[in-house]
Amino acid sequence: MASIYNITTELEDIFLELEENGGELTPELEERLAITQESLKSNLIVIVKHILCLILKLNLVKKKSND
């Protein structure tokens, strides 16, 4: 799984190529964009799940400290 940094770098490269092509989205760039988008979605899902897990753990610790 690519890191968020690598995904950001890939998107910047794609946008630069789009600019150099005068805004023309070639099939190759479209494929790279789709792959990068899927990678970003996967990463964000993992991050959100991790954050939710941390929130649940925090709430559990708070509850135990109040008992």
CORHULIN-V554824 format. One record per residue. BURIAL is b if it has 16 or more other ideal C-beta (glycine too) atoms within 10 Angstrom, else e. Layout:
BEGIN
{{BURIAL} {BURIAL}}
END
This chain:
BEGIN
{{e} {e} {e} {e} {e} {e} {b} {e} {e} {b} {b} {e} {e} {b} {e} {e} {e} {e} {e} {e} {e} {e} {e} {e} {e} {e} {e} {e} {b} {e} {e} {b} {b} {e} {e} {b} {e} {e} {b} {b} {e} {e} {b} {e} {e} {e} {e} {e} {e} {e} {e} {e} {e} {e} {e} {e} {e} {e} {e} {e} {e} {e} {e} {e} {e} {e} {e}}
END
